[in-house]
Amino acid sequence: MTKAEQAVAGIVAAVAIALLLAMLGGVLSPTYFLFLFGLGGMYALMSLGLNAQWGFTGLINFSVAAFFGLGAYGAAIMTASNSPLAGGFNPIFGLALALALAAVVAVAIGIPTLRLRADYLAIATLGLAEVIRMVILNEGDYTAGSQGLRGIPSFFEGWPILSAFPETMPGLEIEIIPGQAVVLGTSFWRQLLNVSLMLAFLGTAFFVLRRAHRAPWGRVLRTIRSDEDLAKALGKNTYWYKMQAFVLGSLIMALAGVFYAHLNLFVNPGDLDPITTFYVWVAVMLGGAGSNRGALLGGFVVVAIREGPRFVGDVPVFALDPGPLRLLLIGLLIVLVMRFRPQGVLPPQRELIWPTAIDDDNRTTPKMGVREAKTDGEMQGSTDVSTEQSGGGDSDE
């Protein structure tokens, strides 16, 4: 592990211990903690989607909230009790519709925009986000308009065993600290199922991106990000590769929307607020563009910053408005990252090199990195050349 990874691991362990103590002391409800953990995973999903577009390929997408909303509304339209179109279907159909909507819109917006320069692509995607939000807000005959879609069931509604899991599990009362009992009831088990769904989505997305980025397809994306003209000179259809990366990232963002719909059980046009896109960009920049690990870290850190001021505002000593404090912390975070760690907290390492480069070097020189091994090899080569030259001179004499 690098020093940055060791520092992050230590901070994560300290935060985990603090949260555990807070739950045991009755300061933080386990159910609410699972809810926050689910939100962190949701932002991590959106960060992975943006990372596939911007971190891997260099595509500036300012419509993250739009694809997130398409995923949420696709799931809600098929399952919500007040859906104007369908409603009452199994959540699997909502998942299918959400992914189909995201794919179609991604292709539709990608056809005219992916040939544009980065700044024009950013403007086009920003306009797309607002167009989709206004359509959802005003087309009440299809989306229920400003009243939103409610009565959304949990994702496992109708599934054998899992559907009745929260109600069949017994209520538990754990008292480790005297006088402070932790109650695990039906709502806890329901949130536990939600977290399991989030981990399934997150694990699938991370595995797909990891495998894809190490494949030849991923090496082409890295070349496009670094020098698109070079990729074209090598005979690659860069437009087609950018379209694939754009659609893949959009599908991952839609997955986050599906999870949100079944977590919150209610969606409305306000969920497509552009601030969501801003938070996701902060998460990717914080973790490091091109780093899947960094995207995961950034998603959870953003949720901690979003929800942390709520607890500070509840303390009578501070009595702060959480809204401005949240924006202040986000701004401070951006300044600190750009000043001291512009490459991100967990910048890409194996993602930007041949996968076996570090592994092969570690097998031969386990205590040295690639750069040190290369330097030592060059020094050794220079020494050998000098020895041969001096030895040759002695023999001539």
Secondary structure as GFF3:
##gff-version 3
##sequence-region A 1 397
A	DSSP	alpha_helix	3	24	.	.	.	ID=ss1
A	DSSP	alpha_helix	30	50	.	.	.	ID=ss2
A	DSSP	pi_helix	51	55	.	.	.	ID=ss3
A	DSSP	alpha_helix	56	57	.	.	.	ID=ss4
A	DSSP	alpha_helix	64	79	.	.	.	ID=ss5
A	DSSP	alpha_helix	91	113	.	.	.	ID=ss6
A	DSSP	alpha_helix	118	138	.	.	.	ID=ss7
A	DSSP	alpha_helix	140	143	.	.	.	ID=ss8
A	DSSP	three_ten_helix	145	147	.	.	.	ID=ss9
A	DSSP	beta_strand	149	150	.	.	.	ID=ss10
A	DSSP	alpha_helix	165	168	.	.	.	ID=ss11
A	DSSP	beta_strand	172	177	.	.	.	ID=ss12
A	DSSP	beta_strand	180	184	.	.	.	ID=ss13
A	DSSP	alpha_helix	186	214	.	.	.	ID=ss14
A	DSSP	alpha_helix	216	226	.	.	.	ID=ss15
A	DSSP	alpha_helix	228	233	.	.	.	ID=ss16
A	DSSP	alpha_helix	238	264	.	.	.	ID=ss17
A	DSSP	beta_strand	266	267	.	.	.	ID=ss18
A	DSSP	three_ten_helix	269	272	.	.	.	ID=ss19
A	DSSP	alpha_helix	274	287	.	.	.	ID=ss20
A	DSSP	alpha_helix	292	314	.	.	.	ID=ss21
A	DSSP	alpha_helix	322	340	.	.	.	ID=ss22
A	DSSP	three_ten_helix	350	352	.	.	.	ID=ss23
A	DSSP	alpha_helix	356	364	.	.	.	ID=ss24
A	DSSP	alpha_helix	370	396	.	.	.	ID=ss25
###
